[in-house]
Amino acid sequence: MAECRQQALHRNKGLAIVGPDHMLYHMVMARREVLVQLDDDLVEALDRIAAERGTSRSDVLRRAARAVVEADEESRADAELIAAYTAQPQDPADTDAYMRIAIESWPDW
């Protein structure tokens, strides 16, 4: 496994490319088969997308599932930030000071 990673690093000029698009990711990432029922028109659309991208329906669904999870995580983080600022609003004096510093330090282009 380490040898495969070293080879991948060498081929990519030392850049670690081990994200979901890299074969090394698929070698070490455990998977579970999940049965999902879909309408025929949705399956046809997924198959069309997969064919256009040169990938599998499973890959399209994995990417879509990851996008949903990431969007949910971002939404939760946004809600936490809003709740924090609602519980303790930013002091207007601080905002004014930040704006003055930004204006004073802005380059004269």
Phi, psi and omega in degrees: 000312180297324179296319177299319180295317179299318178296319179297319179295318180297314181297332183256028176054042176085355180275127180282111178245089182230031178280185183302343180270353185262142183298330179298323177301317183287338180285330186249348184274115179292144181231153175235134178282132182233130178272125180232131178264129182230153175291154181302319182293327177290319177298317178298318179296318178296318179296321178297314179298315180299317180296318180297328183264357179068039181224189182258162175300320179300318179296318178299316180293322177299314180296320179295318179297318178298319179297321178295316180297315180296320178296321179294319178298317178295320179297318178296318179297318177299317180296320178295319179295316178298318179296320180294316179289334176288319180292322179221089183299154177291139180290125180303329178296322177296316180300315178299318180296318179298320180294318179298317180297317180298316181294317181293328184264359180291132182292151178270080182275000000 
